[in-house]
Amino acid sequence: MLIINYEDCTGCKLCVNNCPFGALMYEDGRVQVSELCTLCGACANVCRKNAIHIERKQASTEELSRYKGVFVWVELEERDDRMEPRKVAYELLGKGRALADKLGQELIAIVIGDEKASGYEALGQFGADRVILCQHELLADYSTDGFANVMCALIAQKKPAVVLYGATPHGRDFAPRVAARLKLGLTADCTGLDIDADGQLVQTRPAFGGNIMASIITPYSRPQTSTVRPNVFAALKPDPDRKVVIENFPVTLKKAAIRTRVVERKYFDSDGQESIEDARVIVAGGRGCQKAANLELLREVAGKLGGVLAGTRAIVEQGWIPHTLQVGQSGTTVGPDLYIAVGISGAIQHIVGMSTSKTIIAINKDPDAPIFKTADLGIVGDGLEILPILSRMIESKK
């Protein structure tokens, strides 16, 4: 229920101008609320006098049972002047399909953007039963206000049981805003998702610096929401015979409701290498590489294998590599076909970020280094002596 404290209200009409659905009107000297209100919270956020509040009751078991379906937010990225799904969206659809099957419900992909959005027609091949398309010219670029307004309205109308977001920079901004507006539970950076015997979403994530794994449920509100790191789950193999239903969701947005805009884009120099998030081969260095100059040897081997250089938080803090190349809990989660760890001891914060790699090779002087417990192949020795040998072997095989 939307509650307006008229004693504190000054009649500034800021809430009326910012309501994305035209649900508020100023009549007879008071703000009036119509049936168009979705309780998205946009008005409460902009009220300077805190005169607007949303009262949400704890849902009963009967009310919770009305929430059906698994939503996956399909984040888009620019490719050749088109906006297409990011890799993490396909990974979430793969996991979402398993969750929806356990619940006996639909898997629904949510696409938010403008007319440049594309690629959503094929989402059915990756597990989606339906695609809900939310298009508007003000959604061309990601904005917290615009996307949150649309998602809150969508959730209020469709009542999903579960909503999943990728733990990307935008996802980490977007999901908490929606959860805060709708008073929902949110578990961030999940590494595991399952449905228990009571139909609850069990959300597993590292806690206390990665020293324990916490399993979290949200029993008193719906939907249950989670962000999931890229490269944690595998995407399904596309099934070209699988069809999808596309539904257009009507979006009404006002420019005044979006408080930010993109004024400039700057691209970081990654020395011409691809993102570590998408790389098939990664050669990563740790403190055991001794100095920044020695990373050139790792970069050389990575190049010969068609891969990229990465590293640990320790060498990022030393200034040897930029944060964009950091693997780990406070960096990027990766899942390449081959991960070579050189001079990396294997702290749990780093392991969390690369343990889903298909093949892990560890090179370390210390035979008791924790990294060997995760590695498929361990080499005890100095990586700076072993890598030149490996480089020559690769060259000879070519």
N, C-alpha and C positions, 0 to 999 in steps of 0.2 A: 504494500500500500504506500502511495506517495503522500507524505504529510507536509503541509506548508504551515509554518508558524507565522501568521499574519502580523503579529506584534513586532517580529524582527524584520519582516519583509519591507523594503523601502520602495518597491514598485519600479526598480531599475530596468526591468524587462530583459535582463541579461539571460535569464533562464528561457524566456520565450524565444529569443533570437537564436539560442543555441540548441533548442530541441530539434533533433534531426528528423523527427516524425510529425512535427506540427501538432503535438498533443497538448501544448500549453497555449492559453490565450489570456490577454489582459482585458478583463471586462468589469465594469462597475467598480473600478479602483482596486481590483484584486486579480491575482493569477488564478485561472481556472484550469482544471485538468479534465481532458476528454478521454473517451474509451480507447483512443489511439495510443495511449501511454503503454510502453513496454517495460517500464521500470529499468531502463538501461543505465540510469544514473548520470546522464550528461548534465542535466539541470543542477543536481546536487553538487557536482564537481565545480561548476562555475559560480555558484552562489557565494558572494563575498561576505554575506552576513550569516552563513550557515543556517538559513531559514528553511531549507528544504531537506527532508530526511526520508529515507525509504525503510519501511518496517517490513522485515521478512521473518516469518515464523519458521521455526524448525519443522521440517516436513515430517508428516506421519508416514508409517509404512505403506498405507494405501496411496498417499500422494507420491511417494518415491516410485511405486510400481507403475505410475503413469509415464515415467521417463523411459523411452525406448531408443535403441540405436546407438551406434558408435560413430562419432564425427571425427574426421581427420582434416585438420587445416592444411591445405595444399599451398605451401608458400611458392611464389613465382619468382623467377629471376630473368634478367634480360638476356636474350640470345638473338642476334641478328634482327634487332628491332622488333622482336616479339617477346612476350612474357610467357615463359614455360615453367613447368613444375621443377623444383629442385630435387636432387637425388634423395634427400631425406624424406620427401613426401612419399616416394615409392616404398621406402623402408617402413614408414608408419602404416601404409596401407597393408603391407604384408603382415605386420603384427596385428593391426586392427581387424584383419580378416579372421585371424585365429580367435580374437576376443569376441567378435560378433557371432562367430559360429558357436562358441561356448554359451553365449547368452541366448542363441536362437533368434538373433535380431539382424537388422540391416547394417551394412557398412556404407557410410555416406561421406563423400569427399566434398569439402567446402572450398570453393575457388572464389577469391575476392580480388577484383581488379577492374580494369576498363576494357575497351574493345580490343586491346592488344593481347589480352589473355588468350592463350592457345594451348593445345596439347591435352586439354582436359577431356576431350572426346575418347582418348585412349585409356583413361584411368580405370575403366571397367576391366581391361585386360590384366590389371594389377590387383584386382580384388574388390573394387568398389561396386556396390549395387546401384547407387545413385550418385549423381553429381549435382550439388546445388550451386548455381552460378549467381554470384552477386556482382553486378556490373554497374559502374557509375563513373563519370568523368573525373570526379574528385578522388577516385581510388586508383588513379594511374600510378602514383607513388605511394609507398607505404607511409602511413601516418598513424600514430597511436590512437588519436581521437577518431579518425574516420573508420579504421578497421574495427576498433572496439565498439563503436556505435552499431555497426552492422552486425557483428558477431553477437552482441548482447540481444539485439532484436531477434536474430535468428534463433538463438537458444531459447528465448522467452516464448517464441511461437512454436518451435518444433519439439522442444523438450527432449533432448538426447540424454542417454544414460552416462555416456563417456565422451569426453572431448580430448583429443591428442594434438599436441603441437610439437614441432621440431625445436630443439634447444639451440636455435641459431640466434644471432644478435637480435633479429626482429622478433623471433618467437619468445625470447626471454623478456622482451619488453611488452609484447602483446598479451600473452597468457596471464600474467599477474594483474594487468589492468582489467581484463574481463572478469577474472576471479574476484577481484576486490569490489567491482561494481555490483556483481550478482551475489556477493557473499558466499562464494564457493570455496571448497578446499582445493589446493593446488600442490602437487608434489613435483619438484623441479629436478631436472637432470636424471631421470630414471634410467636404470640399466636393465630393469626387468619388469614385465607386466603380466598379470595372470588374473583369472577369475576364480574365486574360491567357491566352496559349496553353497554359500549363501547368496551368490551372485554379486559379491562385492569385488571391485577392482583392487587387486593387491599390487601396490606400486613399490618397487624395490629400488633403492638408491644408496650410494655410499654416504656414510655419516662420520662425524668426528675425524675429519681429515682422511677419510677412506679406510679407517681402521676397523669399522664394522659395516655391515650391510643392514639397513633398516627397511622393514616391510611396513607400509603405511596403507590404511584404508580410510575412506570418507563415508561413514555410515549414516550421517544425518543430513546430507544435502545432495542435490543432483543439479547438474551433471557432475561426475567425478572427473577432474581435469589433471593432466600431466604434461610436462615437457620431456622430450626424449632426445638424447644426444644423437647426432648423425653417426652412422657406421656402427650402431649397437645392434640393430636388427637387420636381417637380410630381406631384400625385396623379393616378391614372388616372380617366378618366370612368367613372362607375359603369355596370356592365352588369347590368341586372336579371335577365337570363336565366342568369347565372353562379351556380351553386350551390356550397355549401361544406359540408364534413364537419366536424361538431363533436365533439370528443373530450374527455371529462372525465378529468383527471389526478388521481388520489387524493392528497390533501394531508393529512399528519399533522403538526400543529404543537403545541408546548407553549408556554404563556404564558411560562414561565421562559426560553425561547430568544430572546425579544424583549426587548431591554434598554431600549427607548424607547417612549414612548406620547405621543399628542397630548393635551395638557392644555388648550390654548386656541388659538383661531384669531383672528388680527388681519388686517384688510384695509386695505391702503394706499389713501389717497384719491388717485384719479387725475383729480380735477376732473371726474368724470362721463364721461370719454372712454373709449373701448374700448381694449383692449390694442394696442400698436403692432404686435405679432406678427401680429394678425389683420386689421389695417386695410387697406382697399382704396386709400385715398389718404393720403399722409403729406407734410406740409410740415415740413422739418427745417432747423434753424438751426445755424450754427457761430459761431466767434469773430468773424467779420465782421459779426455783428449788433450788435456794440459793447457792448450792455448788456442786462440782463434785461428791462427794461421794453419794449424793442423786440420781444420775442417775442410780445407781444399782437397785433401786426400779423400775424405768421405764424399765430397761433392763429385769428384772424378769417378769414383766407383759407382755412385748413384747414376751419373750420366751414362756410363757404359751399360748399365742395366735398364736404362730407360726410365729411371726413377728420379726422386727428388731428395734433397737434404732436409733434415729436421733435427730437433734436439729437445733437451729437457729444460725444465724451468731454471735449473742452476746456470746453464750457459746463456739463457735469455737474460737473466739478472746480471751476468757478467758483461752483457752487451755484445756477445759474439754473434748472435743471430736475432732477428726481430721476433716479436711475440707471435706474429702470424705463422711462424714455423715451430711453435712450441706444441709438443704432444703431452697430454696429461689432463688431470682433473681441472686445472685452471687454464688449460690451453684448448687444443682441438682433439677430439676423439677420432681416431683413424682406424681403418680396417683394410689395409692393402693385402695383396696376394703374398708379398714378401716384405718382412720388416727386419732389418739388420740393426741391432743395438750395439754400439761401440762405446766402451767406457761408461756404460750406464749401470749403476748398482741395482736398480729395480725397486725404488720406493713405490708403495702402493698407489700414490697419487699419479705416478707415471704409468704403472701397469693398467690402471682403470682406463687410460686413454688409448691403449694399443693392444689389449689382450684379445680382441676379436680378429686380429690379423690371422690370415690362413696359415702362414709359416713364419716362425720367429727364430732368428739366428742371433745368439748373444755372444759377444766377444768381450772378455773381462779378465784382468789379471788375478782377481780374487776368486778362487774356486768355490767359496761359500757365498758369493753374491746372490741375493734373492732373485735376480733376473733369470737365473738358470732354472728356477722352479717353473717359470712360465714358458721358457724357450723350448722349441722342438729340437734344436741343435745348439749345443753349447761348446764354445772354444775357449779354453783357459790360456790366456796369453795377452801380449801387448798388441792392441788393435793397430797401432801405428807401424808395427812390424808385419802384422798379418795382412792388412789391407793391400799393401803393394804386391804381395804374392797373389792375393785374390784378383787384383787388377790385371796382372799378367796372365792369369789363368783364363779370365774372361776374354782377354784379347786373343789368346791362342785359340779359344773355342770359336771365336768369330771367323 
